[in-house]
Amino acid sequence: MRYKRSERIVFMTQYLMNHPNEVIPLTFFVNKFKQAKSSISEDVHIIKGTLEKEKMGTIITSSGVSGGVSFKPGMSKDEATRIVEEVIEKLQEKDRLLPGGYLFLSDLMGNPKLINRIGKMIASIYIEEDLDAIVTIATKGISLANAVGSVLNLPVVVIRKDNKVTEGSTVSINYVSGSTRQIETMVLSKRTLKEHSNVLIVDDFMRAGGSINGVMNLMREFKATVKGVSVLVESKEVEQRLIRDYTSLVRLSDVDEYNQNFNVEMGNSLSKFE
C-alpha cells in the first residue's frame, strides 16, 4: 500500500506524540512507508515546523547510522492560561472548603480530560530537566502524577504512609506534618526507585509543605536529586512554608471557614511560559 505524504504526516505525528521522549529510528518510518530516508526526513521537517509554530512541542533529530527522531511535548502560554482559568472556575464553586482550610479536589483529580491537560502543563514546565521518575504521595496525588508521567514517558513512584507486605524491603522516615505538627511516617520500597535518580515531586495540595519536605528527605535516603516540586493548589496564607522552590497552578487565599468564603487565584506556574 502506498501512502500519500499527508497520510504519512498524520501517522508520524500521532506516533511521535504517543511516544514522547523516546527516540524513534528513522528506519522505522522508512520501512513502514517504503519511502527513501530523504522523503521521511522532509516529512519530519514539516511536522517539526508545525508543532513549534503552534507551541505544541518540538522535534529532536539525531544524524548518523543510528539516527532517529523524538518528540518533546510543549504548551503555549495561552493554552496554559486557559487551563488555570478552568481550574479556578471549578474550584470557586460553593461547598468546596473543608475543615482546616483545605479544598475538596477529588472531582478534579477524577476528571481524566482535565487532569491530563494539567499533567501536560506541568510536564511542559519541567521538560528540559533530565528526569528519571515522577514522585508523589498516596493517594490523591497519584492521578496527577500519572498524567505528568504519561506526558514525559516516565515511571511514577508512589510513597505510602504504611508498610505493605507486597512492597518488599522498604526505606522509611519520620517527618513533622506542616499543618498538624504531628510526627508521621512515609515509606518507599527499595525496588521502586534507583539510587541517584533525578525526580520531580508532584502533589495535589500544599499548605506548610511538611509532607513534601518529608518526601525530599526520603529522596536523600535514595541519593536522589529533586529537580522540581509542582502542586495543583497551594495555600497562600502560610507564614513559614518549608518549601521555597516550587510551582503551583493556583493559590487558595482569604479563607473564612465560618462563612465558607475563600478566593482562588493564579499560582506561579504561568510565569514559566513565554
Secondary structure, DSSP 8 states (H G I E B T S, - for coil): ----HHHHHHHHHHHHHHSTT--EEHHHHHHHHT--HHHHHHHHHHHHHHHHHTTSEEEEEE-STT-EEEEEE---HHHHHHHHHHHHHHHTSTT-EETTTEE--HHHHT-HHHHHHHHHHHHHHTTTS---EEEEETTTTHHHHHHHHHHHT--EEEEBSS--GGG-SEEEEEEE-TTT--EEEEEEETTTS-TT-EEEEEEEEESS-HHHHHHHHHHHHTT-EEEEEEEEEEES--SS-S--S-EEEEEEEEEETTTTEEEEEE-SGGGG--
